[in-house]
Amino acid sequence: MKMFQEKHSAPLPTPRSIRRTCSNELYRTAKRLKQHIPPTLLGQAEAFYVRKVIDNLSWIAQNHSNRKLLADWWDEQISEEIAAMWNVDRERLKKAFRDAFGG
């Protein structure tokens, strides 16, 4: 018989699913900014975001159901770099991400 925690724990995501999820989240965020972000900058932001997610994968997997906590992590770890990359206001970017992510 499996233990309760094993039965209800999700497997770790694959690199492909991480990349696709990060890409979708950044696309939705850029759309909510209502500002054109060149595809090259979207690609750079996606590569940065995917690296950060993979570096913190165990923590993200443990908190996968707490979208507010994940959005807080994004605000602290990701938003500053992407705001500088995209040349947008960081607070505006954080709000757009939360609207897109649901946290």
Secondary structure, DSSP 8 states (H G I E B T S, - for coil): ---HHHHH------HHHHHHHHHHHHHHHHHHHTS---HHHHHHHHHHHHHHHHHTHHHHHHTTT-HHHHHHHHHHHTHHHHHHHHT--HHHHHHHHHHHHT-
